[in-house]
Amino acid sequence: MHTMNIKDARACLSRLVDRAERGETVVITRHGKQSARLGPMPTRANGLPSLSAFRSGIVPPRTGLATTVMASRREERF
């Protein structure tokens, strides 16, 4: 882990990003106190889940939307 003050970090930000891409962590200090940490992005083991399993679980309605709405309105009256 490398430590650098904020003034020097501004001057060589692209080099710090290169170090972070290689897996290094850089701590940026302000007035001698740690203020920020620049490091590599976490790796994603799995991408987004497949939607095919979700879609296969959806059951299409037996009646149309208009029929369902009219039936629910009738039920509310009584």
N, CA, C and O atoms as CSV, one atom per row, in Angstrom:
chain,resi,resn,atom,element,x,y,z
A,1,MET,N,N,0.849,-1.161,0.000
A,1,MET,CA,C,0.000,0.000,0.000
A,1,MET,C,C,0.901,1.233,0.000
A,1,MET,O,O,1.842,1.340,0.786
A,2,HIS,N,N,0.593,2.140,-0.885
A,2,HIS,CA,C,1.381,3.354,-1.070
A,2,HIS,C,C,0.588,4.529,-0.509
A,2,HIS,O,O,-0.630,4.580,-0.680
A,3,THR,N,N,1.246,5.469,0.153
A,3,THR,CA,C,0.601,6.653,0.711
A,3,THR,C,C,1.129,7.888,0.004
A,3,THR,O,O,2.323,8.006,-0.267
A,4,MET,N,N,0.204,8.821,-0.294
A,4,MET,CA,C,0.590,10.032,-1.028
A,4,MET,C,C,-0.316,11.178,-0.573
A,4,MET,O,O,-1.502,10.979,-0.310
A,5,ASN,N,N,0.260,12.378,-0.486
A,5,ASN,CA,C,-0.584,13.511,-0.112
A,5,ASN,C,C,-1.402,13.963,-1.326
A,5,ASN,O,O,-1.093,13.617,-2.466
A,6,ILE,N,N,-2.427,14.727,-1.059
A,6,ILE,CA,C,-3.396,15.068,-2.098
A,6,ILE,C,C,-2.776,15.927,-3.203
A,6,ILE,O,O,-3.167,15.806,-4.364
A,7,LYS,N,N,-1.832,16.780,-2.866
A,7,LYS,CA,C,-1.195,17.630,-3.876
A,7,LYS,C,C,-0.437,16.778,-4.893
A,7,LYS,O,O,-0.550,16.994,-6.099
A,8,ASP,N,N,0.334,15.811,-4.401
A,8,ASP,CA,C,1.075,14.930,-5.307
A,8,ASP,C,C,0.132,14.011,-6.084
A,8,ASP,O,O,0.394,13.676,-7.239
A,9,ALA,N,N,-0.974,13.605,-5.438
A,9,ALA,CA,C,-1.933,12.727,-6.119
A,9,ALA,C,C,-2.585,13.442,-7.292
A,9,ALA,O,O,-2.824,12.830,-8.333
A,10,ARG,N,N,-2.874,14.719,-7.139
A,10,ARG,CA,C,-3.451,15.490,-8.251
A,10,ARG,C,C,-2.472,15.568,-9.421
A,10,ARG,O,O,-2.871,15.507,-10.584
A,11,ALA,N,N,-1.210,15.700,-9.102
A,11,ALA,CA,C,-0.202,15.862,-10.145
A,11,ALA,C,C,0.001,14.589,-10.963
A,11,ALA,O,O,0.348,14.661,-12.141
A,12,CYS,N,N,-0.209,13.438,-10.356
A,12,CYS,CA,C,0.052,12.187,-11.085
A,12,CYS,C,C,-1.128,11.221,-10.983
A,12,CYS,O,O,-0.939,10.028,-10.746
A,13,LEU,N,N,-2.330,11.733,-11.162
A,13,LEU,CA,C,-3.527,10.917,-11.019
A,13,LEU,C,C,-3.562,9.752,-12.006
A,13,LEU,O,O,-3.951,8.645,-11.634
A,14,SER,N,N,-3.163,9.981,-13.247
A,14,SER,CA,C,-3.214,8.893,-14.233
A,14,SER,C,C,-2.284,7.752,-13.833
A,14,SER,O,O,-2.619,6.587,-14.049
A,15,ARG,N,N,-1.128,8.057,-13.258
A,15,ARG,CA,C,-0.227,6.999,-12.802
A,15,ARG,C,C,-0.816,6.239,-11.620
A,15,ARG,O,O,-0.630,5.028,-11.498
A,16,LEU,N,N,-1.532,6.957,-10.745
A,16,LEU,CA,C,-2.178,6.289,-9.618
A,16,LEU,C,C,-3.284,5.351,-10.095
A,16,LEU,O,O,-3.461,4.262,-9.549
A,17,VAL,N,N,-4.015,5.771,-11.099
A,17,VAL,CA,C,-5.060,4.907,-11.655
A,17,VAL,C,C,-4.430,3.674,-12.295
A,17,VAL,O,O,-4.964,2.572,-12.170
A,18,ASP,N,N,-3.309,3.849,-12.973
A,18,ASP,CA,C,-2.606,2.693,-13.542
A,18,ASP,C,C,-2.200,1.710,-12.446
A,18,ASP,O,O,-2.317,0.498,-12.623
A,19,ARG,N,N,-1.726,2.227,-11.320
A,19,ARG,CA,C,-1.330,1.357,-10.205
A,19,ARG,C,C,-2.545,0.616,-9.655
A,19,ARG,O,O,-2.464,-0.566,-9.320
A,20,ALA,N,N,-3.679,1.326,-9.565
A,20,ALA,CA,C,-4.895,0.694,-9.064
A,20,ALA,C,C,-5.362,-0.409,-10.007
A,20,ALA,O,O,-5.839,-1.453,-9.560
A,21,GLU,N,N,-5.225,-0.179,-11.303
A,21,GLU,CA,C,-5.605,-1.209,-12.271
A,21,GLU,C,C,-4.731,-2.445,-12.139
A,21,GLU,O,O,-5.185,-3.555,-12.416
A,22,ARG,N,N,-3.489,-2.269,-11.722
A,22,ARG,CA,C,-2.586,-3.404,-11.528
A,22,ARG,C,C,-2.846,-4.113,-10.196
A,22,ARG,O,O,-2.237,-5.147,-9.918
A,23,GLY,N,N,-3.736,-3.572,-9.380
A,23,GLY,CA,C,-4.085,-4.227,-8.125
A,23,GLY,C,C,-3.526,-3.568,-6.881
A,23,GLY,O,O,-3.783,-4.042,-5.774
A,24,GLU,N,N,-2.779,-2.502,-7.024
A,24,GLU,CA,C,-2.216,-1.812,-5.861
A,24,GLU,C,C,-3.259,-0.895,-5.241
A,24,GLU,O,O,-4.206,-0.477,-5.907
A,25,THR,N,N,-3.080,-0.589,-3.966
A,25,THR,CA,C,-3.937,0.347,-3.256
A,25,THR,C,C,-3.115,1.557,-2.856
A,25,THR,O,O,-2.005,1.418,-2.344
A,26,VAL,N,N,-3.657,2.743,-3.089
A,26,VAL,CA,C,-2.985,3.994,-2.751
A,26,VAL,C,C,-3.868,4.746,-1.770
A,26,VAL,O,O,-5.054,4.954,-2.027
A,27,VAL,N,N,-3.292,5.155,-0.648
A,27,VAL,CA,C,-4.008,5.953,0.337
A,27,VAL,C,C,-3.623,7.409,0.128
A,27,VAL,O,O,-2.440,7.744,0.067
A,28,ILE,N,N,-4.618,8.265,0.020
A,28,ILE,CA,C,-4.391,9.697,-0.187
A,28,ILE,C,C,-4.638,10.404,1.139
A,28,ILE,O,O,-5.666,10.206,1.787
A,29,THR,N,N,-3.672,11.235,1.527
A,29,THR,CA,C,-3.765,11.926,2.808
A,29,THR,C,C,-3.970,13.419,2.599
A,29,THR,O,O,-3.581,13.992,1.581
A,30,ARG,N,N,-4.587,14.020,3.590
A,30,ARG,CA,C,-4.764,15.470,3.609
A,30,ARG,C,C,-4.354,15.942,4.997
A,30,ARG,O,O,-4.936,15.517,5.995
A,31,HIS,N,N,-3.378,16.800,5.064
A,31,HIS,CA,C,-2.837,17.302,6.330
A,31,HIS,C,C,-2.373,16.150,7.220
A,31,HIS,O,O,-2.529,16.195,8.441
A,32,GLY,N,N,-1.803,15.120,6.598
A,32,GLY,CA,C,-1.247,14.001,7.343
A,32,GLY,C,C,-2.252,12.950,7.794
A,32,GLY,O,O,-1.867,11.956,8.408
A,33,LYS,N,N,-3.549,13.156,7.498
A,33,LYS,CA,C,-4.582,12.195,7.890
A,33,LYS,C,C,-5.127,11.509,6.648
A,33,LYS,O,O,-5.300,12.140,5.605
A,34,GLN,N,N,-5.395,10.214,6.767
A,34,GLN,CA,C,-5.929,9.473,5.624
A,34,GLN,C,C,-7.303,10.011,5.250
A,34,GLN,O,O,-8.192,10.135,6.092
A,35,SER,N,N,-7.456,10.329,3.956
A,35,SER,CA,C,-8.718,10.893,3.481
A,35,SER,C,C,-9.433,9.994,2.493
A,35,SER,O,O,-10.662,9.921,2.492
A,36,ALA,N,N,-8.672,9.309,1.651
A,36,ALA,CA,C,-9.292,8.493,0.608
A,36,ALA,C,C,-8.396,7.310,0.292
A,36,ALA,O,O,-7.200,7.307,0.586
A,37,ARG,N,N,-9.008,6.310,-0.312
A,37,ARG,CA,C,-8.262,5.124,-0.736
A,37,ARG,C,C,-8.614,4.853,-2.193
A,37,ARG,O,O,-9.787,4.777,-2.558
A,38,LEU,N,N,-7.599,4.709,-3.005
A,38,LEU,CA,C,-7.769,4.409,-4.419
A,38,LEU,C,C,-7.265,2.997,-4.637
A,38,LEU,O,O,-6.108,2.689,-4.354
A,39,GLY,N,N,-8.143,2.136,-5.144
A,39,GLY,CA,C,-7.761,0.748,-5.324
A,39,GLY,C,C,-8.460,0.128,-6.518
A,39,GLY,O,O,-9.232,0.792,-7.210
A,40,PRO,N,N,-8.190,-1.146,-6.758
A,40,PRO,CA,C,-8.783,-1.818,-7.908
A,40,PRO,C,C,-10.280,-2.039,-7.716
A,40,PRO,O,O,-10.769,-2.138,-6.590
A,41,MET,N,N,-10.986,-2.114,-8.818
A,41,MET,CA,C,-12.408,-2.421,-8.782
A,41,MET,C,C,-12.569,-3.875,-8.371
A,41,MET,O,O,-11.762,-4.717,-8.764
A,42,PRO,N,N,-13.594,-4.186,-7.589
A,42,PRO,CA,C,-13.804,-5.589,-7.224
A,42,PRO,C,C,-14.219,-6.394,-8.462
A,42,PRO,O,O,-14.971,-5.915,-9.311
A,43,THR,N,N,-13.718,-7.605,-8.537
A,43,THR,CA,C,-14.066,-8.439,-9.680
A,43,THR,C,C,-15.420,-9.071,-9.439
A,43,THR,O,O,-15.776,-9.414,-8.311
A,44,ARG,N,N,-16.152,-9.216,-10.500
A,44,ARG,CA,C,-17.463,-9.838,-10.427
A,44,ARG,C,C,-17.328,-11.295,-10.827
A,44,ARG,O,O,-16.967,-11.603,-11.963
A,45,ALA,N,N,-17.612,-12.176,-9.909
A,45,ALA,CA,C,-17.520,-13.599,-10.220
A,45,ALA,C,C,-18.607,-13.995,-11.211
A,45,ALA,O,O,-18.343,-14.702,-12.184
A,46,ASN,N,N,-19.803,-13.546,-10.964
A,46,ASN,CA,C,-20.923,-13.861,-11.847
A,46,ASN,C,C,-21.465,-12.565,-12.422
A,46,ASN,O,O,-21.568,-11.556,-11.726
A,47,GLY,N,N,-21.803,-12.605,-13.676
A,47,GLY,CA,C,-22.440,-11.451,-14.289
A,47,GLY,C,C,-23.887,-11.386,-13.832
A,47,GLY,O,O,-24.259,-11.990,-12.827
A,48,LEU,N,N,-24.669,-10.675,-14.550
A,48,LEU,CA,C,-26.082,-10.606,-14.222
A,48,LEU,C,C,-26.725,-11.964,-14.442
A,48,LEU,O,O,-26.344,-12.692,-15.359
A,49,PRO,N,N,-27.690,-12.309,-13.614
A,49,PRO,CA,C,-28.333,-13.609,-13.793
A,49,PRO,C,C,-29.131,-13.643,-15.092
A,49,PRO,O,O,-29.585,-12.613,-15.591
A,50,SER,N,N,-29.284,-14.822,-15.613
A,50,SER,CA,C,-30.026,-14.998,-16.851
A,50,SER,C,C,-31.505,-14.782,-16.580
A,50,SER,O,O,-32.024,-15.208,-15.548
A,51,LEU,N,N,-32.169,-14.130,-17.494
A,51,LEU,CA,C,-33.589,-13.881,-17.323
A,51,LEU,C,C,-34.446,-15.049,-17.807
A,51,LEU,O,O,-35.662,-15.036,-17.612
A,52,SER,N,N,-33.846,-16.049,-18.429
A,52,SER,CA,C,-34.637,-17.158,-18.950
A,52,SER,C,C,-35.331,-17.925,-17.822
A,52,SER,O,O,-36.476,-18.346,-17.985
A,53,ALA,N,N,-34.665,-18.115,-16.688
A,53,ALA,CA,C,-35.300,-18.796,-15.562
A,53,ALA,C,C,-36.456,-17.962,-15.017
A,53,ALA,O,O,-37.500,-18.507,-14.661
A,54,PHE,N,N,-36.277,-16.666,-14.952
A,54,PHE,CA,C,-37.340,-15.783,-14.483
A,54,PHE,C,C,-38.530,-15.824,-15.436
A,54,PHE,O,O,-39.680,-15.921,-15.008
A,55,ARG,N,N,-38.241,-15.749,-16.726
A,55,ARG,CA,C,-39.314,-15.746,-17.718
A,55,ARG,C,C,-40.072,-17.070,-17.744
A,55,ARG,O,O,-41.283,-17.087,-17.962
A,56,SER,N,N,-39.373,-18.168,-17.523
A,56,SER,CA,C,-40.050,-19.464,-17.557
A,56,SER,C,C,-41.007,-19.625,-16.375
A,56,SER,O,O,-41.947,-20.417,-16.446
A,57,GLY,N,N,-40.777,-18.890,-15.300
A,57,GLY,CA,C,-41.649,-18.968,-14.134
A,57,GLY,C,C,-42.893,-18.116,-14.232
A,57,GLY,O,O,-43.785,-18.235,-13.392
A,58,ILE,N,N,-42.976,-17.264,-15.229
A,58,ILE,CA,C,-44.141,-16.396,-15.385
A,58,ILE,C,C,-45.257,-17.182,-16.065
A,58,ILE,O,O,-45.069,-17.747,-17.142
A,59,VAL,N,N,-46.410,-17.207,-15.426
A,59,VAL,CA,C,-47.564,-17.908,-15.986
A,59,VAL,C,C,-48.475,-16.867,-16.612
A,59,VAL,O,O,-48.902,-15.939,-15.924
A,60,PRO,N,N,-48.790,-16.993,-17.905
A,60,PRO,CA,C,-49.676,-16.018,-18.530
A,60,PRO,C,C,-51.090,-16.134,-17.950
A,60,PRO,O,O,-51.542,-17.236,-17.642
A,61,PRO,N,N,-51.776,-15.026,-17.804
A,61,PRO,CA,C,-53.136,-15.082,-17.245
A,61,PRO,C,C,-54.093,-15.792,-18.198
A,61,PRO,O,O,-53.911,-15.774,-19.415
A,62,ARG,N,N,-55.125,-16.422,-17.611
A,62,ARG,CA,C,-56.104,-17.135,-18.425
A,62,ARG,C,C,-57.104,-16.184,-19.056
A,62,ARG,O,O,-57.662,-16.466,-20.117
A,63,THR,N,N,-57.326,-15.058,-18.400
A,63,THR,CA,C,-58.268,-14.076,-18.943
A,63,THR,C,C,-57.522,-12.801,-19.260
A,63,THR,O,O,-56.402,-12.589,-18.795
A,64,GLY,N,N,-58.145,-11.959,-20.048
A,64,GLY,CA,C,-57.544,-10.695,-20.409
A,64,GLY,C,C,-57.608,-9.692,-19.269
A,64,GLY,O,O,-58.284,-9.913,-18.265
A,65,LEU,N,N,-56.912,-8.610,-19.436
A,65,LEU,CA,C,-56.849,-7.587,-18.398
A,65,LEU,C,C,-58.209,-6.935,-18.184
A,65,LEU,O,O,-58.606,-6.682,-17.046
A,66,ALA,N,N,-58.919,-6.663,-19.268
A,66,ALA,CA,C,-60.228,-6.017,-19.146
A,66,ALA,C,C,-61.178,-6.885,-18.327
A,66,ALA,O,O,-61.913,-6.373,-17.483
A,67,THR,N,N,-61.168,-8.184,-18.567
A,67,THR,CA,C,-62.037,-9.101,-17.827
A,67,THR,C,C,-61.664,-9.120,-16.350
A,67,THR,O,O,-62.544,-9.127,-15.490
A,68,THR,N,N,-60.391,-9.128,-16.054
A,68,THR,CA,C,-59.916,-9.131,-14.671
A,68,THR,C,C,-60.320,-7.854,-13.952
A,68,THR,O,O,-60.743,-7.906,-12.797
A,69,VAL,N,N,-60.197,-6.700,-14.617
A,69,VAL,CA,C,-60.554,-5.416,-14.000
A,69,VAL,C,C,-62.053,-5.357,-13.744
A,69,VAL,O,O,-62.480,-4.932,-12.671
A,70,MET,N,N,-62.856,-5.779,-14.715
A,70,MET,CA,C,-64.319,-5.739,-14.535
A,70,MET,C,C,-64.744,-6.669,-13.404
A,70,MET,O,O,-65.646,-6.331,-12.638
A,71,ALA,N,N,-64.110,-7.836,-13.286
A,71,ALA,CA,C,-64.466,-8.765,-12.213
A,71,ALA,C,C,-64.094,-8.187,-10.846
A,71,ALA,O,O,-64.853,-8.331,-9.887
A,72,SER,N,N,-62.951,-7.545,-10.752
A,72,SER,CA,C,-62.553,-6.959,-9.464
A,72,SER,C,C,-63.451,-5.790,-9.088
A,72,SER,O,O,-63.703,-5.565,-7.905
A,73,ARG,N,N,-63.936,-5.049,-10.067
A,73,ARG,CA,C,-64.867,-3.947,-9.777
A,73,ARG,C,C,-66.201,-4.490,-9.290
A,73,ARG,O,O,-66.808,-3.921,-8.383
A,74,ARG,N,N,-66.663,-5.586,-9.885
A,74,ARG,CA,C,-67.916,-6.194,-9.445
A,74,ARG,C,C,-67.795,-6.695,-8.012
A,74,ARG,O,O,-68.733,-6.547,-7.229
A,75,GLU,N,N,-66.673,-7.276,-7.662
A,75,GLU,CA,C,-66.462,-7.790,-6.317
A,75,GLU,C,C,-66.437,-6.680,-5.275
A,75,GLU,O,O,-66.848,-6.897,-4.135
A,76,GLU,N,N,-65.963,-5.495,-5.648
A,76,GLU,CA,C,-65.885,-4.376,-4.707
A,76,GLU,C,C,-67.251,-3.804,-4.379
A,76,GLU,O,O,-67.431,-3.220,-3.310
A,77,ARG,N,N,-68.205,-3.957,-5.262
A,77,ARG,CA,C,-69.537,-3.382,-5.037
A,77,ARG,C,C,-70.297,-4.117,-3.940
A,77,ARG,O,O,-71.131,-3.520,-3.260
A,78,PHE,N,N,-70.024,-5.381,-3.763
A,78,PHE,CA,C,-70.823,-6.179,-2.811
A,78,PHE,C,C,-70.025,-6.572,-1.628
A,78,PHE,O,O,-70.538,-7.243,-0.733
